[in-house]
């Protein structure tokens, strides 16, 4: 069951229903890149933790640091512990000057063991303070040769870096400009781009949930949705499309919304799936199928550790 507001419940009891909405977020990502290689930087603070930027980690309160107008004495910031595990994404040791420039720009680098294919990078910066660098430069390499450079002005907490490179085995991100007296911060890297489909894009969507009341087997969750694809973006015969970037196990989120009497839209908590494989296309329509997160597991799960951090207490 999913919780909704009282206004939602009251409206649903009426004889007439308001408009419903659906949005599907689909990741055109390389699902193997996050486990190949590791990020390194030219300087970072002691509480930086690169392992957390490669998956959707839920960060807690930020650590207090001496930066201009950043550390408010409101009890929300943490004091860095003398010992123990700390997890706070990437925080550079390089600070911008009064003009927002860097005498030594902060640079992070990831070297892959094998070439990877993704249409770009999606970077999430400092969501807790809602701050971001003003400009970054991403460079993509293959066999030590520079194959693409993208200079990206940043206007929000999330930035999308597109690339024309067919394959890459090394990526560098340079933080060029920031707010005055700020350290660059990075909370998450997605090796690909998120696409969002809404009512006008979607032809149909279907979800199936099969639960054994006696718990003799795991629940089965499957989904399927079809979109309009006049541009043939997901057609394997279109060399200018993005079919090649669609990877098995790419993440999918489906979320439904309902228009309340005051005109606002209330969105229900999303359902998460992973893609079963490449989509199929026919008659300007493309169909995707996916499986629930539990159903996508193929081996026996005993215990997991992320670096030195255990999922169990």
C-alpha positions as CSV (number, residue, x, y, z in Angstrom):
1,X,0.0,0.0,0.0
2,X,1.1,3.5,-0.7
3,X,0.2,6.5,1.4
4,X,-1.7,9.5,-0.1
5,X,-3.1,12.7,1.3
6,X,-6.6,13.1,2.7
7,X,-7.4,15.4,-0.3
8,X,-6.5,12.6,-2.6
9,X,-8.7,10.1,-0.8
10,X,-11.7,12.5,-0.7
11,X,-11.4,13.2,-4.4
12,X,-11.3,9.5,-5.3
13,X,-14.6,9.0,-3.5
14,X,-16.4,11.4,-5.9
15,X,-18.5,10.4,-8.8
16,X,-16.2,12.1,-11.3
17,X,-12.5,11.6,-11.3
18,X,-9.9,14.3,-12.2
19,X,-7.1,13.7,-14.7
20,X,-4.4,11.1,-14.0
21,X,-0.8,11.4,-14.9
22,X,2.1,9.0,-15.4
23,X,5.8,9.6,-15.8
24,X,8.5,7.0,-16.5
25,X,12.1,7.7,-15.9
26,X,14.4,5.5,-17.9
27,X,18.2,5.4,-17.6
28,X,20.2,5.1,-20.8
29,X,23.2,3.9,-18.8
30,X,26.1,1.6,-19.0
31,X,25.4,-0.6,-16.0
32,X,28.9,-2.1,-15.9
33,X,30.9,1.2,-15.8
34,X,30.1,1.8,-12.1
35,X,32.0,-1.3,-11.1
36,X,34.9,-0.9,-13.4
37,X,37.8,1.2,-12.1
38,X,37.6,3.9,-9.4
39,X,37.6,7.7,-9.2
40,X,40.8,9.5,-8.1
41,X,41.3,13.2,-7.5
42,X,44.1,15.8,-7.3
43,X,43.0,16.6,-3.8
44,X,40.1,15.8,-1.5
45,X,38.9,16.4,2.1
46,X,39.3,13.6,4.7
47,X,35.6,12.8,4.7
48,X,35.4,12.3,0.9
49,X,34.1,8.9,-0.1
50,X,34.2,8.2,-3.8
51,X,32.5,4.8,-3.5
52,X,29.2,6.5,-2.7
53,X,29.1,8.5,-5.9
54,X,28.7,5.4,-8.1
55,X,25.3,4.5,-6.7
56,X,22.2,6.2,-5.4
57,X,23.4,6.7,-1.8
58,X,21.2,8.5,0.7
59,X,23.5,11.0,2.4
60,X,22.9,12.2,5.9
61,X,23.8,15.7,7.3
62,X,26.9,17.3,5.8
63,X,30.1,17.8,7.7
64,X,30.9,21.3,9.0
65,X,33.7,23.1,7.1
66,X,35.0,26.6,7.2
67,X,33.7,28.0,3.9
68,X,32.1,31.4,3.3
69,X,28.5,31.5,4.4
70,X,28.2,27.7,4.4
71,X,28.4,26.5,8.0
72,X,25.4,28.0,9.8
73,X,25.2,27.4,13.5
74,X,21.8,25.7,13.3
75,X,22.7,22.3,14.6
76,X,22.3,20.6,11.2
77,X,26.0,20.1,10.3
78,X,28.1,17.3,11.8
79,X,31.5,17.6,13.3
80,X,34.0,15.3,11.6
81,X,34.6,12.4,14.0
82,X,38.2,11.6,15.0
83,X,37.9,8.0,13.8
84,X,35.3,5.8,12.2
85,X,33.6,5.6,8.8
86,X,32.5,8.8,7.1
87,X,30.5,8.9,3.9
88,X,30.0,12.3,2.2
89,X,30.6,11.9,-1.6
90,X,33.5,13.9,-3.1
91,X,34.6,17.2,-1.5
92,X,37.7,18.8,-3.0
93,X,40.5,20.2,-1.0
94,X,40.8,23.0,-3.6
95,X,38.8,26.2,-2.8
96,X,37.8,28.9,-5.3
97,X,39.0,32.5,-4.8
98,X,36.9,35.7,-4.4
99,X,36.1,35.6,-8.2
100,X,35.0,31.9,-8.1
101,X,38.1,30.8,-10.0
102,X,40.7,28.2,-9.0
103,X,44.5,28.7,-8.8
104,X,44.6,24.9,-9.1
105,X,41.3,23.5,-10.6
106,X,39.8,20.4,-8.9
107,X,40.1,17.4,-11.2
108,X,38.6,13.9,-10.8
109,X,39.6,11.0,-13.1
110,X,38.3,7.5,-13.7
111,X,40.3,4.9,-15.7
112,X,38.3,1.9,-16.9
113,X,39.8,-1.5,-17.6
114,X,37.8,-1.9,-20.8
115,X,36.1,0.6,-23.2
116,X,32.6,1.5,-22.3
117,X,29.7,3.0,-24.3
118,X,27.4,5.6,-22.8
119,X,25.8,8.7,-24.4
120,X,27.1,11.0,-21.6
121,X,27.3,11.5,-17.9
122,X,24.7,12.8,-15.4
123,X,26.3,14.5,-12.4
124,X,24.6,15.4,-9.1
125,X,26.4,18.0,-7.0
126,X,25.5,19.3,-3.5
127,X,21.8,18.6,-3.0
128,X,21.8,19.3,0.7
129,X,23.0,22.9,0.3
130,X,21.6,23.3,-3.2
131,X,25.0,24.4,-4.6
132,X,26.8,23.6,-7.8
133,X,29.9,24.6,-9.7
134,X,29.3,27.3,-12.4
135,X,31.2,25.5,-15.1
136,X,32.8,22.1,-15.7
137,X,34.9,20.5,-18.5
138,X,34.5,16.8,-19.2
139,X,37.2,15.0,-21.3
140,X,36.7,11.5,-22.8
141,X,39.6,9.3,-23.8
142,X,40.2,6.1,-25.6
143,X,43.6,4.4,-25.6
144,X,45.1,7.6,-24.1
145,X,43.8,9.7,-27.0
146,X,41.4,12.5,-26.3
147,X,38.3,11.8,-28.3
148,X,35.9,14.4,-27.0
149,X,35.8,17.5,-24.8
150,X,32.6,19.1,-23.5
151,X,32.6,22.4,-21.6
152,X,29.3,22.6,-19.7
153,X,27.8,25.7,-17.9
154,X,26.0,24.4,-14.8
155,X,22.7,26.0,-13.8
156,X,21.4,23.5,-11.2
157,X,22.2,20.8,-8.8
158,X,22.2,18.3,-11.7
159,X,24.2,18.6,-14.9
160,X,24.0,16.5,-18.1
161,X,27.2,16.0,-20.1
162,X,26.6,14.7,-23.6
163,X,29.4,13.0,-25.6
164,X,30.0,12.2,-29.2
165,X,32.5,9.5,-28.3
166,X,31.5,6.0,-29.4
167,X,33.7,4.3,-26.7
168,X,35.7,5.6,-23.8
169,X,38.1,4.1,-21.3
170,X,39.0,7.2,-19.3
171,X,37.0,10.2,-18.1
172,X,38.2,13.4,-16.4
173,X,36.0,16.1,-14.9
174,X,37.5,19.5,-14.2
175,X,35.7,22.0,-12.0
176,X,36.4,25.4,-13.8
177,X,34.4,27.9,-11.8
178,X,32.3,28.0,-8.6
179,X,30.8,30.3,-6.1
180,X,33.4,32.4,-4.2
181,X,35.3,30.5,-1.6
182,X,33.7,27.1,-2.3
183,X,35.0,23.6,-2.6
184,X,33.6,21.5,-5.5
185,X,31.3,18.7,-4.3
186,X,29.9,15.8,-6.1
187,X,27.3,13.3,-4.8
188,X,26.5,11.0,-7.7
189,X,27.7,10.0,-11.1
190,X,25.3,8.3,-13.6
191,X,27.1,6.7,-16.5
192,X,24.5,7.7,-19.0
193,X,21.5,9.9,-19.4
194,X,18.0,9.9,-17.8
195,X,15.1,10.1,-20.2
196,X,11.6,10.9,-18.9
197,X,8.4,10.0,-20.7
198,X,5.1,11.6,-19.7
199,X,1.4,11.3,-20.9
200,X,2.0,12.8,-24.3
201,X,4.8,10.3,-25.0
202,X,3.3,7.1,-23.6
203,X,0.8,4.9,-25.5
204,X,0.3,2.3,-22.8
205,X,1.7,1.0,-19.6
206,X,1.1,-2.2,-17.7
207,X,2.3,-3.6,-14.4
208,X,1.8,-7.0,-12.9
209,X,2.3,-8.0,-9.3
210,X,2.1,-11.7,-8.3
211,X,2.4,-12.4,-4.6
212,X,2.1,-15.8,-2.9
213,X,0.0,-15.4,0.2
214,X,1.9,-18.2,1.9
215,X,5.3,-16.7,1.0
216,X,6.5,-19.9,-0.6
217,X,8.2,-17.9,-3.4
218,X,9.4,-14.4,-4.0
219,X,6.9,-11.9,-5.4
220,X,7.0,-11.5,-9.2
221,X,6.8,-8.0,-10.5
222,X,6.9,-7.2,-14.3
223,X,6.1,-4.1,-16.3
224,X,5.7,-3.1,-19.9
225,X,5.3,0.3,-21.5
226,X,5.0,1.6,-25.1
227,X,6.0,5.0,-26.3
228,X,5.6,7.0,-29.5
229,X,8.9,7.0,-31.4
230,X,8.5,9.0,-34.6
231,X,12.2,9.9,-34.5
232,X,13.2,6.2,-34.4
233,X,15.5,6.9,-31.4
234,X,15.2,3.3,-30.3
235,X,15.3,1.7,-33.8
236,X,18.4,-0.5,-34.3
237,X,18.5,0.5,-38.0
238,X,18.9,4.2,-37.1
239,X,22.6,5.0,-36.8
240,X,21.7,8.4,-35.3
241,X,19.5,6.9,-32.6
242,X,20.4,5.8,-29.1
243,X,19.5,2.1,-29.4
244,X,23.1,1.2,-28.9
245,X,23.2,2.9,-25.5
246,X,20.2,0.9,-24.1
247,X,21.6,-1.7,-21.7
248,X,20.1,-4.7,-19.9
249,X,19.4,-3.9,-16.2
250,X,19.1,-0.2,-16.9
251,X,17.0,1.4,-14.1
252,X,13.3,2.3,-14.7
253,X,10.9,4.2,-12.4
254,X,7.2,4.4,-13.0
255,X,5.2,7.0,-11.0
256,X,1.5,7.9,-11.2
257,X,0.0,11.2,-10.3
258,X,-3.5,12.5,-9.7
259,X,-4.9,16.0,-10.1
260,X,-6.4,17.3,-6.9
261,X,-9.4,19.7,-6.8
262,X,-7.1,22.7,-6.3
263,X,-5.4,22.0,-9.6
264,X,-2.1,20.6,-8.1
265,X,-0.9,17.1,-8.9
266,X,0.0,14.6,-6.2
267,X,2.5,12.0,-7.2
268,X,2.5,8.5,-5.6
269,X,5.7,6.9,-4.6
270,X,7.4,5.4,-7.7
271,X,7.9,1.7,-8.5
272,X,11.4,0.6,-9.5
273,X,12.3,-1.9,-12.2
274,X,15.3,-3.0,-14.3
275,X,15.1,-3.4,-18.1
276,X,15.0,-7.0,-19.4
277,X,16.9,-6.3,-22.6
278,X,16.8,-4.2,-25.7
279,X,13.4,-2.6,-26.6
280,X,11.4,-3.7,-29.6
281,X,10.2,-1.2,-32.2
282,X,7.4,-1.4,-34.8
283,X,5.2,1.2,-36.6
284,X,6.8,4.2,-34.9
285,X,6.2,2.6,-31.5
286,X,8.8,1.3,-29.1
287,X,8.1,-1.2,-26.3
288,X,10.1,-1.7,-23.1
289,X,9.8,-4.6,-20.7
290,X,11.2,-4.8,-17.2
291,X,11.4,-6.8,-14.0
292,X,11.1,-5.8,-10.3
293,X,14.4,-5.4,-8.4
294,X,13.9,-8.6,-6.4
295,X,13.0,-10.6,-9.5
296,X,16.2,-9.4,-11.3
297,X,18.4,-11.1,-8.7
298,X,19.9,-14.3,-10.2
299,X,22.0,-15.7,-7.4
300,X,21.7,-16.4,-3.7
301,X,22.2,-13.3,-1.5
302,X,24.0,-13.8,1.8
303,X,25.7,-10.5,2.8
304,X,27.0,-7.5,1.0
305,X,29.8,-5.1,1.7
306,X,30.5,-1.8,-0.1
307,X,34.2,-1.3,0.6
308,X,34.5,-1.2,4.3
309,X,30.8,-0.5,4.8
310,X,28.5,-3.4,5.6
311,X,24.8,-3.3,4.8
312,X,24.2,-5.1,8.1
313,X,24.9,-3.6,11.5
